[in-house]
Amino acid sequence: MISGFRPFRTGRRVLAALALAALVCAALACAPLTVQAGEITVSAAASLTNAFTDIKGMFEKVTPGSKVQTNFAASGPLLKQMQEGAPVDVFASADQVTMDKAVESKLIDVATRIDFVSNSLVLIVPADSRLAIKGVDDLKQAGVTRIAVGNPDSVPVGRYTKAALTAAGSWDAISGKAVLAESVRQALDYVARGEAEAGFVYMTDARIAGDKVKVVATVKGHAPITYPIAVLSGSRDKATAAAFIKFVTGPEGMAVLDKYGFGKP
């Protein structure tokens, strides 16, 4: 009896299976990478860190399958990241200027843009300060050598500060003492640690610092501080991004923002 026929058929089946596996592997290798539905990245101004961290957790609980990654920094650097291709779904800026630049760069789905909160600019000093600082003019005294100011070129709180001090005729006299910060939180830290005798931050950030700083004056003379939020035109999941903005601007989100001291736009 001649043997070998059955092994030959078995070998053909093995070869066929291997060929099929190779085709499947090739198809998977060529398939584009996809992002899990419900996963979004939110880039938000540094002053929103605490509020948006709370809101993120609340949103994920009431939106099954959702996952929110947050990225906090000064609005200017966040814009630069997006312009360089960073995958972002929602952008919340601390000023209109930066959001306008995002629109000019065609990064924003303009129809989704909305102003959702406001803030105020304040002058702070370390809690244990013994200097007689009651307002902007007092920063000119010799005992004040370091003033924490957000970089006006990239940090919204710095632009508000420069505008207010320019309107008051004090920018030239004070700017030489400025210690430029890369975010409002960095400016806050400089004062809270006593590395600067005074600084300009948002009221909400001063509240976050608790008893480490004292607010000595509310600063006027700048454009209204309103925060816009929008879905990016290149968002990978516009439905979830829009749902996040709806939650932020809804009763639950606004209650959190109110808790941290943000006002209505």
ZITA-V579867 format. One record per backbone hydrogen bond with DSSP energy under -1.0 kcal/mol. NH is the residue of the N-H (numbers start at 1). CO is the residue of the C=O. Records with the same first field share a line. If there is no record, write none. Layout:
NH=CO + CO
This chain:
8=4
9=5
10=6
11=7
12=8
13=9
14=10
15=11
16=12
17=13
18=14
19=15
20=16
21=17
22=18
23=19
24=20
25=21
26=22
27=23
28=24
29=25
30=26
31=27
39=36
40=67
42=69
43=90
44=71
45=92
46=73
48=45
49=46
52=48
53=49
54=50
55=51
56=52
57=53
58=54
59=55
60=56
61=57
62=58
63=59
66=63
67=38
69=40
71=42
73=44
76=154
78=74
79=75
80=76
81=77
82=78
83=79
84=80
85=82
86=81
88=86
89=41
90=41
91=230
92=43
93=228
99=95
100=96
101=97
102=98
103=99
104=100
105=101
106=103
107=102
109=231
110=108
112=109
113=110
114=229
116=227
118=263
119=225
122=201
123=217
124=199
125=214
127=212
129=126
133=131
139=136
140=137
141=138
144=141
147=177
148=198
149=179
151=181
154=151
155=151
158=155
159=155
160=156
161=157
162=158
163=159
164=160
165=161
166=162
167=163
168=164
169=166
170=165
171=165
174=170
175=171
177=174
178=175
179=147
181=149
187=183
188=184
189=185
190=186
191=187
192=188
193=189
194=191
195=190
197=146
198=146
199=124
200=148
201=122
203=120
206=202
207=203
208=204
209=205
212=209
214=125
216=123
217=123
219=121
226=224
227=117
229=114
230=91
232=89
233=107
235=232
241=237
242=238
243=239
244=240
245=241
246=242
247=243
248=244
249=245
253=247
254=250
255=251
256=252
257=253
258=254
259=255
260=256
261=258
262=257
263=118
